[in-house]
Amino acid sequence: MVKVLIVDDSEFMRKLLRKILEGHFTVVGEAENGVEAVQKFMELKPDVVTMDIIMPIKNGISATAEIKKVNPQAKVVMCTSVGQEEKMKQAIKAGADGYITKPYQAPKVIEAIQEVLRR
């Protein structure tokens, strides 16, 4: 089973993603900021990370760059709100493999993760 780490500063969004992902993937952990995301990535070794872009302490773009430095094979799917195109470009430069937009639609979330895993 594919292991996923969910990273979002909103507990509501983490729960929502967990509900969508469970049954398709194994959610191995959650983090609420970029610092926690990097620590949990090293500790839990997930196959995929869903990474919110805007978070306190360390944003998703910096966390993605750090994770990719540690493991260039890491798969990161950015979670973005409509209208964050500029931040999305920065995230791709930082190494993001794909993205999903809020509000989440279950089929699109699952499809985006499966797509990233095929690469």
LODREN-595270 format. One record per residue: chain; residue number from 0; y, x, z of N, C-alpha, C in turn; residue in one letter. Coordinates in pm, whole numbers, plus 32768, in hexadecimal, padded with zeros to 4 digits. Layout:
<node chain="A" resi="NUM" n_v="Y" n_u="X" n_w="Z" ca_v="Y" ca_u="X" ca_w="Z" c_v="Y" c_u="X" c_w="Z" resn="a"/>
...
# end
This chain:
<node chain="A" resi="0" n_v="7F88" n_u="8055" n_w="8000" ca_v="8000" ca_u="8000" ca_w="8000" c_v="807D" c_u="8058" c_w="8000" resn="m"/>
<node chain="A" resi="1" n_v="80DE" n_u="8032" n_w="7FB2" ca_v="815C" ca_u="807C" ca_w="7FA6" c_v="81AD" c_u="806A" c_w="8026" resn="v"/>
<node chain="A" resi="2" n_v="81DF" n_u="80DC" n_w="805C" ca_v="822D" ca_u="80DA" ca_w="80D9" c_v="82C2" c_u="80D9" c_w="80B9" resn="k"/>
<node chain="A" resi="3" n_v="830B" n_u="807C" n_w="80FB" ca_v="839B" ca_u="806D" ca_w="80E4" c_v="83E9" c_u="807D" c_w="8166" resn="v"/>
<node chain="A" resi="4" n_v="8459" n_u="80C6" n_w="815E" ca_v="84B8" ca_u="80D2" ca_w="81CC" c_v="8533" c_u="8081" c_w="81A5" resn="l"/>
<node chain="A" resi="5" n_v="855E" n_u="8025" n_w="81FB" ca_v="85D2" ca_u="7FD0" ca_w="81E0" c_v="864A" c_u="8008" c_w="822C" resn="i"/>
<node chain="A" resi="6" n_v="86B7" n_u="8022" n_w="81E2" ca_v="8730" ca_u="8058" ca_w="8221" c_v="87A6" c_u="7FFD" c_w="8203" resn="v"/>
<node chain="A" resi="7" n_v="87DF" n_u="7FC1" n_w="826C" ca_v="8854" ca_u="7F6A" ca_w="825E" c_v="8893" c_u="7F5C" c_w="82E8" resn="d"/>
<node chain="A" resi="8" n_v="8917" n_u="7F5E" n_w="82EF" ca_v="8958" ca_u="7F50" ca_w="8372" c_v="8954" c_u="7EC1" c_w="83A5" resn="d"/>
<node chain="A" resi="9" n_v="8933" n_u="7E62" n_w="834F" ca_v="892C" ca_u="7DD5" ca_w="8377" c_v="889B" c_u="7DB0" c_w="839B" resn="s"/>
<node chain="A" resi="10" n_v="8889" n_u="7D87" n_w="8418" ca_v="8803" ca_u="7D5E" ca_w="8444" c_v="87D2" c_u="7CE7" c_w="83F0" resn="e"/>
<node chain="A" resi="11" n_v="882E" n_u="7C8C" n_w="83CF" ca_v="880B" ca_u="7C18" ca_w="837D" c_v="87D1" c_u="7C45" c_w="82F7" resn="f"/>
<node chain="A" resi="12" n_v="8813" n_u="7CA5" n_w="82B6" ca_v="87E5" ca_u="7CD6" ca_w="8233" c_v="875E" c_u="7D1E" c_w="823F" resn="m"/>
<node chain="A" resi="13" n_v="874C" n_u="7D6B" n_w="82AA" ca_v="86CB" ca_u="7DB0" ca_w="82BE" c_v="865B" c_u="7D4A" c_w="82CD" resn="r"/>
<node chain="A" resi="14" n_v="8673" n_u="7CE2" n_w="831D" ca_v="860D" ca_u="7C7A" ca_w="8331" c_v="85ED" c_u="7C32" c_w="82AF" resn="k"/>
<node chain="A" resi="15" n_v="8656" n_u="7C14" n_w="8262" ca_v="8645" ca_u="7BD0" ca_w="81E3" c_v="85F1" c_u="7C25" c_w="8183" resn="l"/>
<node chain="A" resi="16" n_v="8612" n_u="7CA5" n_w="8178" ca_v="85C5" ca_u="7CFF" ca_w="8122" c_v="8535" c_u="7D0B" c_w="8151" resn="l"/>
<node chain="A" resi="17" n_v="8523" n_u="7D17" n_w="81D4" ca_v="849B" ca_u="7D22" ca_w="820C" c_v="8449" c_u="7CA7" c_w="81E4" resn="r"/>
<node chain="A" resi="18" n_v="8487" n_u="7C31" n_w="81EE" ca_v="8441" ca_u="7BB4" ca_w="81CD" c_v="8418" c_u="7BB4" c_w="8138" resn="k"/>
<node chain="A" resi="19" n_v="8471" n_u="7BE5" n_w="80E2" ca_v="8455" ca_u="7BE9" ca_w="8052" c_v="83E5" c_u="7C4F" c_w="8035" resn="i"/>
<node chain="A" resi="20" n_v="83EA" n_u="7CC2" n_w="8076" ca_v="838F" ca_u="7D30" ca_w="8056" c_v="8303" c_u="7D21" c_w="8090" resn="l"/>
<node chain="A" resi="21" n_v="82F9" n_u="7CEA" n_w="8109" ca_v="8275" ca_u="7CE0" ca_w="8149" c_v="821A" c_u="7C89" c_w="80F4" resn="e"/>
<node chain="A" resi="22" n_v="819E" n_u="7CB4" n_w="80E6" ca_v="8141" ca_u="7C6D" ca_w="808F" c_v="8134" c_u="7CB4" c_w="8009" resn="g"/>
<node chain="A" resi="23" n_v="819D" n_u="7CFF" n_w="7FE3" ca_v="819A" ca_u="7D4E" ca_w="7F68" c_v="8193" c_u="7DE3" c_w="7F88" resn="h"/>
<node chain="A" resi="24" n_v="81D6" n_u="7E08" n_w="7FF5" ca_v="81DE" ca_u="7E94" ca_w="801F" c_v="81CF" c_u="7E9B" c_w="80B6" resn="f"/>
<node chain="A" resi="25" n_v="81BE" n_u="7F14" n_w="80EC" ca_v="81B9" ca_u="7F26" ca_w="817C" c_v="8240" c_u="7F5C" c_w="81AA" resn="t"/>
<node chain="A" resi="26" n_v="8286" n_u="7F10" n_w="81FE" ca_v="8306" ca_u="7F3E" ca_w="8234" c_v="82E6" c_u="7F98" c_w="82AB" resn="v"/>
<node chain="A" resi="27" n_v="8302" n_u="801A" n_w="829D" ca_v="82DD" ca_u="807A" ca_w="8306" c_v="834C" c_u="808F" c_w="836B" resn="v"/>
<node chain="A" resi="28" n_v="83C6" n_u="8064" n_w="834B" ca_v="8433" ca_u="8075" ca_w="83AA" c_v="84B6" c_u="8041" c_w="8375" resn="g"/>
<node chain="A" resi="29" n_v="851B" n_u="8043" n_w="83CF" ca_v="85A2" ca_u="8018" ca_w="83AC" c_v="8604" c_u="807B" c_w="83E9" resn="e"/>
<node chain="A" resi="30" n_v="8677" n_u="8088" n_w="83A7" ca_v="86E3" ca_u="80DB" ca_w="83DB" c_v="8766" c_u="8092" c_w="83C2" resn="a"/>
<node chain="A" resi="31" n_v="87CA" n_u="80A9" n_w="841B" ca_v="8847" ca_u="8060" ca_w="840A" c_v="88BD" c_u="80B6" c_w="83E0" resn="e"/>
<node chain="A" resi="32" n_v="88A5" n_u="8137" n_w="83C6" ca_v="890E" ca_u="818C" ca_w="838D" c_v="88CD" c_u="8202" c_w="8346" resn="n"/>
<node chain="A" resi="33" n_v="891E" n_u="824F" n_w="82FF" ca_v="88E9" ca_u="82BE" ca_w="82B0" c_v="88A8" c_u="832D" c_w="8300" resn="g"/>
<node chain="A" resi="34" n_v="88DB" n_u="8347" n_w="8377" ca_v="88A1" ca_u="83B0" ca_w="83CC" c_v="8812" c_u="8389" c_w="83F2" resn="v"/>
<node chain="A" resi="35" n_v="8804" n_u="830C" n_w="8422" ca_v="877F" ca_u="82D8" ca_w="8445" c_v="8723" c_u="82D6" c_w="83CB" resn="e"/>
<node chain="A" resi="36" n_v="875D" n_u="82B5" n_w="8357" ca_v="870D" ca_u="82AC" ca_w="82DC" c_v="86CB" c_u="8332" c_w="82BD" resn="a"/>
<node chain="A" resi="37" n_v="8716" n_u="839E" n_w="82C6" ca_v="86E0" ca_u="8423" ca_w="82A8" c_v="8676" c_u="8448" c_w="830F" resn="v"/>
<node chain="A" resi="38" n_v="8691" n_u="8430" n_w="838F" ca_v="8630" ca_u="844E" ca_w="83F9" c_v="85AE" c_u="8400" c_w="83E4" resn="q"/>
<node chain="A" resi="39" n_v="85BA" n_u="837E" n_w="83CB" ca_v="8542" ca_u="832B" ca_w="83BA" c_v="84F8" c_u="834D" c_w="8339" resn="k"/>
<node chain="A" resi="40" n_v="8542" n_u="8376" n_w="82D2" ca_v="8501" ca_u="839F" ca_w="8255" c_v="84A5" c_u="8417" c_w="8271" resn="f"/>
<node chain="A" resi="41" n_v="84D9" n_u="8479" n_w="82BC" ca_v="848A" ca_u="84F2" ca_w="82DB" c_v="8411" c_u="84CE" c_w="8331" resn="m"/>
<node chain="A" resi="42" n_v="8427" n_u="8476" n_w="8390" ca_v="83C0" ca_u="8451" ca_w="83F1" c_v="8354" c_u="83F6" c_w="83B4" resn="e"/>
<node chain="A" resi="43" n_v="837C" n_u="8390" n_w="8366" ca_v="831F" ca_u="832A" ca_w="8336" c_v="82E9" c_u="8343" c_w="82A9" resn="l"/>
<node chain="A" resi="44" n_v="832A" n_u="839A" n_w="825D" ca_v="8302" ca_u="83BC" ca_w="81D4" c_v="82E2" c_u="8341" c_w="817F" resn="k"/>
<node chain="A" resi="45" n_v="8346" n_u="82E8" n_w="816F" ca_v="832F" ca_u="8270" ca_w="811D" c_v="8327" c_u="8293" c_w="8088" resn="p"/>
<node chain="A" resi="46" n_v="82EB" n_u="823A" n_w="803A" ca_v="82E5" ca_u="824C" ca_w="7FA9" c_v="836A" c_u="8224" c_w="7F69" resn="d"/>
<node chain="A" resi="47" n_v="83AE" n_u="81C3" n_w="7FA7" ca_v="842D" ca_u="8190" ca_w="7F74" c_v="848B" c_u="8173" c_w="7FE9" resn="v"/>
<node chain="A" resi="48" n_v="850D" n_u="818B" n_w="7FD2" ca_v="8574" ca_u="8169" ca_w="8034" c_v="85D2" c_u="8104" c_w="7FF2" resn="v"/>
<node chain="A" resi="49" n_v="85EC" n_u="8092" n_w="8035" ca_v="8655" ca_u="8038" ca_w="8006" c_v="86D0" c_u="805F" c_w="8058" resn="t"/>
<node chain="A" resi="50" n_v="873B" n_u="8087" n_w="8014" ca_v="87AF" ca_u="80C5" ca_w="8056" c_v="882F" c_u="8078" c_w="803B" resn="m"/>
<node chain="A" resi="51" n_v="886A" n_u="8043" n_w="80A6" ca_v="88EC" ca_u="8002" ca_w="809B" c_v="8954" c_u="806F" c_w="807B" resn="d"/>
<node chain="A" resi="52" n_v="89BA" n_u="804E" n_w="802F" ca_v="8A1F" ca_u="80B3" ca_w="800C" c_v="8A84" c_u="80C5" c_w="807D" resn="i"/>
<node chain="A" resi="53" n_v="8ABC" n_u="8057" n_w="80AE" ca_v="8B28" ca_u="8060" ca_w="8110" c_v="8AF0" c_u="804B" c_w="819C" resn="i"/>
<node chain="A" resi="54" n_v="8AF3" n_u="80B8" n_w="81EC" ca_v="8AC0" ca_u="80B4" ca_w="8276" c_v="8B16" c_u="8111" c_w="82CC" resn="m"/>
<node chain="A" resi="55" n_v="8B17" n_u="80F9" n_w="834F" ca_v="8B63" ca_u="8151" ca_w="83A9" c_v="8B1A" c_u="81D8" c_w="83BB" resn="p"/>
<node chain="A" resi="56" n_v="8B5F" n_u="8237" n_w="83F4" ca_v="8B2F" ca_u="82BE" ca_w="8415" c_v="8B16" c_u="8311" c_w="8397" resn="i"/>
<node chain="A" resi="57" n_v="8AB8" n_u="82E7" n_w="8344" ca_v="8A9E" ca_u="832B" ca_w="82C4" c_v="8A7B" c_u="82BF" c_w="825F" resn="k"/>
<node chain="A" resi="58" n_v="8AC1" n_u="82BE" n_w="81ED" ca_v="8AA5" ca_u="8255" ca_w="818B" c_v="8A25" c_u="8271" c_w="813D" resn="n"/>
<node chain="A" resi="59" n_v="89FC" n_u="820D" n_w="80EF" ca_v="8980" ca_u="8216" ca_w="80A4" c_v="8980" c_u="8280" c_w="8038" resn="g"/>
<node chain="A" resi="60" n_v="89F6" n_u="829E" n_w="8000" ca_v="89FF" ca_u="8303" ca_w="7F97" c_v="89E2" c_u="838D" c_w="7FD1" resn="i"/>
<node chain="A" resi="61" n_v="8A20" n_u="83AE" n_w="8042" ca_v="8A08" ca_u="8430" ca_w="8084" c_v="8977" c_u="843B" c_w="80B3" resn="s"/>
<node chain="A" resi="62" n_v="8943" n_u="83CE" n_w="80EC" ca_v="88B9" ca_u="83CE" ca_w="811D" c_v="8857" c_u="83E3" c_w="80AA" resn="a"/>
<node chain="A" resi="63" n_v="8872" n_u="83A3" n_w="8038" ca_v="881B" ca_u="83B2" ca_w="7FC3" c_v="881B" c_u="8443" c_w="7F93" resn="t"/>
<node chain="A" resi="64" n_v="8892" n_u="847F" n_w="7F8B" ca_v="889C" ca_u="850B" ca_w="7F60" c_v="884D" c_u="8566" c_w="7FBE" resn="a"/>
<node chain="A" resi="65" n_v="8857" n_u="854B" n_w="8040" ca_v="8810" ca_u="859C" ca_w="80A3" c_v="8778" c_u="858D" c_w="8096" resn="e"/>
<node chain="A" resi="66" n_v="874B" n_u="8511" n_w="8084" ca_v="86BC" ca_u="84F6" ca_w="8074" c_v="8687" c_u="853B" c_w="7FF6" resn="i"/>
<node chain="A" resi="67" n_v="86D3" n_u="8533" n_w="7F89" ca_v="86AA" ca_u="8571" ca_w="7F0B" c_v="86A6" c_u="860A" c_w="7F15" resn="k"/>
<node chain="A" resi="68" n_v="86FD" n_u="8641" n_w="7F6C" ca_v="86FD" ca_u="86D2" ca_w="7F80" c_v="867C" c_u="86FC" c_w="7FC7" resn="k"/>
<node chain="A" resi="69" n_v="8654" n_u="86AC" n_w="8029" ca_v="85DA" ca_u="86C6" ca_w="8076" c_v="855E" c_u="86B0" c_w="8020" resn="v"/>
<node chain="A" resi="70" n_v="8560" n_u="8643" n_w="7FD2" ca_v="84EE" ca_u="8621" ca_w="7F7D" c_v="8520" c_u="85E7" c_w="7EF8" resn="n"/>
<node chain="A" resi="71" n_v="8529" n_u="863B" n_w="7E90" ca_v="855B" ca_u="860C" ca_w="7E0F" c_v="8507" c_u="859B" c_w="7DD2" resn="p"/>
<node chain="A" resi="72" n_v="848B" n_u="858C" n_w="7DFF" ca_v="8433" ca_u="8522" ca_w="7DCC" c_v="8449" c_u="849C" c_w="7E12" resn="q"/>
<node chain="A" resi="73" n_v="849A" n_u="849B" n_w="7E7B" ca_v="84B2" ca_u="841F" ca_w="7EC7" c_v="84E8" c_u="83B3" c_w="7E6B" resn="a"/>
<node chain="A" resi="74" n_v="84C0" n_u="8338" n_w="7E84" ca_v="84EE" ca_u="82C5" ca_w="7E35" c_v="8550" c_u="8274" c_w="7E8A" resn="k"/>
<node chain="A" resi="75" n_v="85CB" n_u="8264" n_w="7E58" ca_v="8631" ca_u="821B" ca_w="7EA2" c_v="8669" c_u="81AA" c_w="7E4B" resn="v"/>
<node chain="A" resi="76" n_v="8664" n_u="8130" n_w="7E82" ca_v="869B" ca_u="80BB" ca_w="7E3E" c_v="8718" c_u="8092" c_w="7E8C" resn="v"/>
<node chain="A" resi="77" n_v="878C" n_u="8099" n_w="7E4D" ca_v="8809" ca_u="8078" ca_w="7E90" c_v="881B" c_u="7FE0" c_w="7E98" resn="m"/>
<node chain="A" resi="78" n_v="8857" n_u="7FB4" n_w="7F05" ca_v="8875" ca_u="7F26" ca_w="7F1A" c_v="890D" c_u="7F19" c_w="7F11" resn="c"/>
<node chain="A" resi="79" n_v="893B" n_u="7ECD" n_w="7EB2" ca_v="89CA" ca_u="7EC6" ca_w="7E99" c_v="89FA" c_u="7E37" c_w="7E8C" resn="t"/>
<node chain="A" resi="80" n_v="8A79" n_u="7E24" n_w="7EA9" ca_v="8AB7" ca_u="7DA0" ca_w="7E95" c_v="8AF8" c_u="7D9F" c_w="7E0C" resn="s"/>
<node chain="A" resi="81" n_v="8B07" n_u="7D2A" n_w="7DD5" ca_v="8B4A" ca_u="7D1D" ca_w="7D54" c_v="8BD7" c_u="7D58" c_w="7D62" resn="v"/>
<node chain="A" resi="82" n_v="8C03" n_u="7DA3" n_w="7CFE" ca_v="8C89" ca_u="7DDD" ca_w="7D03" c_v="8C8B" c_u="7E6C" c_w="7D37" resn="g"/>
<node chain="A" resi="83" n_v="8C17" n_u="7EA7" n_w="7D50" ca_v="8C13" ca_u="7F30" ca_w="7D83" c_v="8BE4" c_u="7F92" c_w="7D16" resn="q"/>
<node chain="A" resi="84" n_v="8C0D" n_u="7F79" n_w="7C9A" ca_v="8BDF" ca_u="7FCA" ca_w="7C2A" c_v="8C01" c_u="805E" c_w="7C3D" resn="e"/>
<node chain="A" resi="85" n_v="8C7A" n_u="807A" n_w="7C6E" ca_v="8CA6" ca_u="8105" ca_w="7C7F" c_v="8C4C" c_u="814D" c_w="7CE4" resn="e"/>
<node chain="A" resi="86" n_v="8C30" n_u="8109" n_w="7D53" ca_v="8BD8" ca_u="8144" ca_w="7DB9" c_v="8B4A" c_u="8155" c_w="7D82" resn="k"/>
<node chain="A" resi="87" n_v="8B21" n_u="80F9" n_w="7D2D" ca_v="8A9C" ca_u="8101" ca_w="7CF1" c_v="8A91" c_u="817E" c_w="7C9A" resn="m"/>
<node chain="A" resi="88" n_v="8AFC" n_u="819C" n_w="7C4E" ca_v="8AFC" ca_u="8216" ca_w="7BFB" c_v="8AED" c_u="8292" c_w="7C54" resn="k"/>
<node chain="A" resi="89" n_v="8B33" n_u="8293" n_w="7CC6" ca_v="8B28" ca_u="8303" ca_w="7D24" c_v="8A99" c_u="830D" c_w="7D5A" resn="q"/>
<node chain="A" resi="90" n_v="8A5D" n_u="829A" n_w="7D75" ca_v="89D4" ca_u="8297" ca_w="7DAB" c_v="8971" c_u="82D0" c_w="7D45" resn="a"/>
<node chain="A" resi="91" n_v="8983" n_u="82AE" n_w="7CC6" ca_v="892A" ca_u="82E3" ca_w="7C5D" c_v="8939" c_u="837B" c_w="7C56" resn="i"/>
<node chain="A" resi="92" n_v="89B5" n_u="83AB" n_w="7C5E" ca_v="89CD" ca_u="843C" ca_w="7C5F" c_v="8989" c_u="847E" c_w="7CD7" resn="k"/>
<node chain="A" resi="93" n_v="8985" n_u="8436" n_w="7D47" ca_v="8947" ca_u="846B" ca_w="7DC2" c_v="88AE" c_u="8468" c_w="7DB9" resn="a"/>
<node chain="A" resi="94" n_v="8879" n_u="8424" n_w="7D51" ca_v="87E9" ca_u="8424" ca_w="7D3E" c_v="87A2" c_u="839F" c_w="7D4B" resn="g"/>
<node chain="A" resi="95" n_v="87EE" n_u="8331" n_w="7D59" ca_v="87AE" ca_u="82AD" ca_w="7D64" c_v="875B" c_u="8292" c_w="7CE7" resn="a"/>
<node chain="A" resi="96" n_v="86E7" n_u="8255" n_w="7CFB" ca_v="868A" ca_u="823A" ca_w="7C8D" c_v="869A" c_u="81AF" c_w="7C52" resn="d"/>
<node chain="A" resi="97" n_v="86D9" n_u="8155" n_w="7C9D" ca_v="86EA" ca_u="80CD" ca_w="7C6F" c_v="8744" c_u="8082" c_w="7CD0" resn="g"/>
<node chain="A" resi="98" n_v="8759" n_u="8001" n_w="7CB7" ca_v="87AC" ca_u="7FB3" ca_w="7D13" c_v="8788" c_u="7F20" c_w="7D11" resn="y"/>
<node chain="A" resi="99" n_v="87AB" n_u="7EDE" n_w="7D7F" ca_v="879E" ca_u="7E4D" ca_w="7D89" c_v="8824" c_u="7E19" c_w="7DBB" resn="i"/>
<node chain="A" resi="100" n_v="8849" n_u="7D9F" n_w="7D91" ca_v="88C9" ca_u="7D69" ca_w="7DBB" c_v="88B9" c_u="7CF7" c_w="7E1E" resn="t"/>
<node chain="A" resi="101" n_v="891A" n_u="7CF0" n_w="7E79" ca_v="8921" ca_u="7C82" ca_w="7ED9" c_v="896E" c_u="7C11" c_w="7E97" resn="k"/>
<node chain="A" resi="102" n_v="8950" n_u="7B93" n_w="7EB0" ca_v="88E2" ca_u="7B63" ca_w="7F03" c_v="885A" c_u="7B7E" c_w="7EC1" resn="p"/>
<node chain="A" resi="103" n_v="87FA" n_u="7BA5" n_w="7F14" ca_v="8776" ca_u="7BCC" ca_w="7EE1" c_v="872A" c_u="7B55" c_w="7EAA" resn="y"/>
<node chain="A" resi="104" n_v="86E7" n_u="7B6C" n_w="7E39" ca_v="868B" ca_u="7B0A" ca_w="7E02" c_v="8602" c_u="7B4D" c_w="7E03" resn="q"/>
<node chain="A" resi="105" n_v="85A3" n_u="7B13" n_w="7E4B" ca_v="8521" ca_u="7B51" ca_w="7E60" c_v="84E1" c_u="7B8E" c_w="7DE3" resn="a"/>
<node chain="A" resi="106" n_v="84D5" n_u="7B44" n_w="7D74" ca_v="8492" ca_u="7B80" ca_w="7D00" c_v="84D9" c_u="7BFE" c_w="7CCC" resn="p"/>
<node chain="A" resi="107" n_v="8560" n_u="7BFD" n_w="7CD0" ca_v="85AC" ca_u="7C70" ca_w="7C9F" c_v="859A" c_u="7CE9" c_w="7CFA" resn="k"/>
<node chain="A" resi="108" n_v="8593" n_u="7CD2" n_w="7D7C" ca_v="8581" ca_u="7D3F" ca_w="7DDD" c_v="84F9" c_u="7D82" c_w="7DC6" resn="v"/>
<node chain="A" resi="109" n_v="8492" n_u="7D31" n_w="7DBD" ca_v="840A" ca_u="7D65" ca_w="7DAA" c_v="83FE" c_u="7DAD" c_w="7D24" resn="i"/>
<node chain="A" resi="110" n_v="8438" n_u="7D73" n_w="7CBE" ca_v="8437" ca_u="7DAE" ca_w="7C38" c_v="847E" c_u="7E36" c_w="7C37" resn="e"/>
<node chain="A" resi="111" n_v="84F2" n_u="7E3E" n_w="7C79" ca_v="853E" ca_u="7EBD" ca_w="7C7C" c_v="84EE" c_u="7F2B" c_w="7CBF" resn="a"/>
<node chain="A" resi="112" n_v="84AA" n_u="7F0B" n_w="7D2D" ca_v="845B" ca_u="7F6F" ca_w="7D74" c_v="83E3" c_u="7F99" c_w="7D20" resn="i"/>
<node chain="A" resi="113" n_v="83A0" n_u="7F39" n_w="7CE3" ca_v="832D" ca_u="7F5B" ca_w="7C8E" c_v="8358" c_u="7FB3" c_w="7C18" resn="q"/>
<node chain="A" resi="114" n_v="83CB" n_u="7F94" n_w="7BE0" ca_v="8402" ca_u="7FE1" ca_w="7B6F" c_v="8419" c_u="8074" c_w="7B97" resn="e"/>
<node chain="A" resi="115" n_v="8457" n_u="8087" n_w="7C0B" ca_v="8472" ca_u="810F" ca_w="7C3D" c_v="83F0" c_u="815B" c_w="7C57" resn="v"/>
<node chain="A" resi="116" n_v="838C" n_u="8116" n_w="7C8A" ca_v="830B" ca_u="8156" ca_w="7CA7" c_v="82C1" c_u="8180" c_w="7C28" resn="l"/>
<node chain="A" resi="117" n_v="82DA" n_u="813A" n_w="7BBA" ca_v="8297" ca_u="815D" ca_w="7B3A" c_v="82CD" c_u="81DE" c_w="7AFE" resn="r"/>
<node chain="A" resi="118" n_v="8344" n_u="8206" n_w="7B26" ca_v="8383" ca_u="827D" ca_w="7AEA" c_v="8345" c_u="82FD" c_w="7B1B" resn="r"/>
# end
